[in-house]
């Protein structure tokens, strides 16, 4: 059983550029929704290059906006915003859990299914992780592993990626990202959510075409 933990994407076999890009985007989203960006990540994003080639126009524009926001924000402001938006039971402005946005009931909560799906893929949250299985950061990290692999496993077949995405992200992630963008208190994370939404739209379209 392999634990889910943020790490650079490294695989035993080379990935096509588009597959490597997908894994990197999932890794970035997992990191940004797990906690606020630190100064190093903000600086890295602030000097990131624009998307090249025939990148989707909405994704390219959202990426440029995230780059600009990363250059304008500092670590303290980003941390304060993350805390206000996502942290605290009953006091956060928006839930960062899939179950809430998928309309889950207490009787039939998706965490049980997600736990089962992760186990079937040989994955589990890392020991000591306080977040429940339906935290969006963990779901993005699971997709990073499925799309990019790890030093000890190859990427999952596209069919497995699609099954996990359609069951454990698609039913709630768009509502979550819309809610983040709609909040007046969301400044940096409005850009993060806009980028995530553009990427999620492409993922869903690609799976449907596949």
C-alpha positions as CSV (number, residue, x, y, z in Angstrom):
1,X,0.0,0.0,0.0
2,X,1.4,3.4,-1.0
3,X,0.8,6.5,1.0
4,X,-0.4,9.8,-0.6
5,X,2.1,12.6,0.0
6,X,3.0,15.6,-2.1
7,X,6.2,14.9,-4.0
8,X,7.9,15.8,-7.3
9,X,6.6,13.8,-10.2
10,X,9.1,11.1,-11.0
11,X,8.3,7.9,-12.8
12,X,10.1,4.7,-14.0
13,X,9.2,5.3,-17.7
14,X,9.0,8.6,-19.5
15,X,5.7,10.4,-19.9
16,X,4.4,12.2,-23.0
17,X,4.6,16.0,-22.4
18,X,0.9,16.3,-22.0
19,X,0.7,13.5,-19.4
20,X,3.6,15.0,-17.4
21,X,1.8,18.4,-17.5
22,X,-1.4,16.9,-16.2
23,X,0.5,15.3,-13.3
24,X,2.2,18.5,-12.5
25,X,-1.0,20.5,-12.5
26,X,-2.6,17.9,-10.1
27,X,0.5,18.1,-7.9
28,X,0.2,21.9,-7.7
29,X,-3.5,21.9,-6.9
30,X,-2.9,19.2,-4.2
31,X,-0.3,21.5,-2.6
32,X,-2.3,24.7,-2.8
33,X,-5.4,23.2,-1.3
34,X,-3.5,21.3,1.4
35,X,-2.2,24.5,2.9
36,X,-1.4,28.1,2.0
37,X,1.6,28.6,-0.3
38,X,4.8,29.5,1.4
39,X,7.1,32.2,0.2
40,X,9.2,29.8,-1.9
41,X,6.1,28.5,-3.8
42,X,4.8,32.0,-4.4
43,X,8.2,33.0,-5.8
44,X,8.4,29.9,-8.0
45,X,4.9,30.5,-9.4
46,X,5.5,34.2,-9.9
47,X,8.3,33.5,-12.4
48,X,6.7,30.5,-14.1
49,X,6.5,30.6,-17.9
50,X,3.3,31.0,-19.8
51,X,1.7,27.9,-21.2
52,X,3.1,27.2,-24.7
53,X,1.8,25.7,-27.9
54,X,-1.9,25.1,-28.5
55,X,-2.9,25.4,-24.8
56,X,-6.6,25.9,-24.1
57,X,-7.2,29.7,-24.1
58,X,-9.1,29.6,-20.8
59,X,-6.5,27.5,-19.1
60,X,-3.7,29.7,-20.4
61,X,-5.4,32.9,-19.2
62,X,-6.1,31.4,-15.8
63,X,-2.5,30.3,-15.5
64,X,-1.3,33.9,-16.3
65,X,-3.7,35.3,-13.7
66,X,-2.3,32.9,-11.1
67,X,1.2,33.8,-12.0
68,X,0.4,37.5,-11.5
69,X,-1.4,36.9,-8.2
70,X,1.6,34.9,-6.9
71,X,3.9,37.8,-7.6
72,X,1.5,40.2,-5.8
73,X,0.8,38.1,-2.7
74,X,3.1,37.4,0.3
75,X,3.2,34.4,2.5
76,X,1.3,36.0,5.4
77,X,-1.6,37.3,3.3
78,X,-2.0,33.9,1.6
79,X,-2.0,32.1,4.9
80,X,-4.6,34.4,6.4
81,X,-6.8,34.0,3.3
82,X,-6.5,30.2,3.4
83,X,-7.4,30.1,7.1
84,X,-10.4,32.3,6.6
85,X,-11.7,30.4,3.6
86,X,-11.1,26.7,4.4
87,X,-10.1,26.1,8.1
88,X,-12.3,25.6,11.1
89,X,-15.4,23.5,11.7
90,X,-18.4,25.7,11.2
91,X,-16.3,28.8,10.8
92,X,-14.8,28.4,7.4
93,X,-16.4,30.3,4.5
94,X,-16.4,27.3,2.2
95,X,-16.1,23.6,2.8
96,X,-13.0,22.0,1.3
97,X,-14.5,18.6,1.4
98,X,-16.0,16.7,-1.6
99,X,-18.9,15.3,0.3
100,X,-20.4,18.7,1.1
101,X,-20.4,19.8,-2.5
102,X,-21.7,16.4,-3.7
103,X,-24.7,16.6,-1.4
104,X,-23.6,13.7,0.7
105,X,-25.7,12.5,3.6
106,X,-24.4,11.3,7.0
107,X,-25.8,7.8,6.2
108,X,-24.2,7.4,2.8
109,X,-21.0,9.5,2.9
110,X,-18.6,9.2,0.0
111,X,-15.6,8.9,2.4
112,X,-16.3,5.2,2.7
113,X,-16.3,4.8,-1.1
114,X,-13.2,6.9,-1.5
115,X,-11.4,4.9,1.1
116,X,-12.4,1.7,-0.7
117,X,-11.4,3.2,-4.1
118,X,-8.0,4.3,-2.8
119,X,-7.4,0.9,-1.3
120,X,-8.3,-0.8,-4.6
121,X,-5.6,1.3,-6.3
122,X,-3.0,0.5,-3.7
123,X,-3.2,4.0,-2.1
124,X,-3.9,5.4,1.3
125,X,-3.5,8.7,3.1
126,X,-0.1,9.1,4.7
127,X,0.1,8.2,8.4
128,X,-0.7,11.1,10.6
129,X,-2.7,13.0,8.0
130,X,-5.5,14.7,9.9
131,X,-7.7,15.4,6.8
132,X,-10.5,13.0,5.9
133,X,-10.5,11.1,2.6
134,X,-12.8,13.5,0.8
135,X,-10.5,16.6,1.3
136,X,-9.9,18.0,-2.1
137,X,-6.2,18.2,-1.6
138,X,-6.0,14.4,-1.1
139,X,-8.2,13.8,-4.1
140,X,-6.0,15.9,-6.3
141,X,-3.0,14.1,-4.9
142,X,-4.6,10.7,-5.8
143,X,-5.1,11.9,-9.3
144,X,-1.4,13.1,-9.5
145,X,-0.3,9.6,-8.6
146,X,-2.7,8.0,-11.1
147,X,-1.7,10.3,-13.9
148,X,2.1,10.6,-13.2
149,X,3.0,7.6,-11.2
150,X,5.7,7.6,-8.6
151,X,9.3,6.2,-8.4
152,X,7.9,2.8,-7.6
153,X,4.7,2.6,-9.8
154,X,3.7,3.5,-13.4
155,X,0.8,5.8,-14.2
156,X,-2.6,4.1,-14.0
157,X,-4.4,3.2,-17.2
158,X,-6.6,5.9,-18.5
159,X,-9.7,3.9,-17.6
160,X,-8.7,3.8,-14.0
161,X,-8.0,7.6,-14.0
162,X,-11.4,8.2,-15.5
163,X,-13.2,6.0,-13.0
164,X,-11.6,7.8,-10.0
165,X,-12.2,11.2,-11.5
166,X,-15.9,10.6,-12.4
167,X,-16.6,9.1,-9.0
168,X,-14.6,11.2,-6.6
169,X,-14.0,14.6,-8.2
170,X,-16.5,15.5,-11.0
171,X,-19.7,15.3,-8.9
172,X,-18.5,18.0,-6.4
173,X,-15.3,19.8,-7.6
174,X,-17.0,22.3,-10.0
175,X,-19.4,23.4,-7.2
176,X,-16.5,23.8,-4.8
177,X,-14.5,25.9,-7.2
178,X,-17.5,28.1,-8.1
179,X,-18.1,28.7,-4.4
180,X,-14.4,29.7,-3.9
181,X,-14.6,32.1,-6.8
182,X,-17.8,33.7,-5.6
183,X,-16.5,34.7,-2.2
184,X,-15.6,38.4,-1.8
185,X,-12.9,37.3,0.7
186,X,-11.3,35.1,-1.9
187,X,-8.5,37.0,-3.6
188,X,-5.5,34.7,-4.2
189,X,-7.6,31.6,-4.1
190,X,-10.1,33.0,-6.6
191,X,-7.2,32.7,-9.1
192,X,-6.3,29.2,-7.9
193,X,-9.9,28.1,-8.2
194,X,-10.3,29.7,-11.7
195,X,-7.1,27.8,-12.9
196,X,-8.4,24.6,-11.2
197,X,-11.8,24.9,-12.9
198,X,-10.3,25.4,-16.3
199,X,-8.1,22.4,-15.8
200,X,-11.0,20.3,-14.5
201,X,-13.1,21.2,-17.5
202,X,-10.4,20.0,-19.9
203,X,-10.0,16.8,-17.9
204,X,-13.7,16.0,-18.0
205,X,-13.9,16.8,-21.7
206,X,-10.9,14.6,-22.4
207,X,-12.3,11.7,-20.5
208,X,-15.6,12.0,-22.2
209,X,-13.9,12.0,-25.6
210,X,-11.7,9.1,-24.6
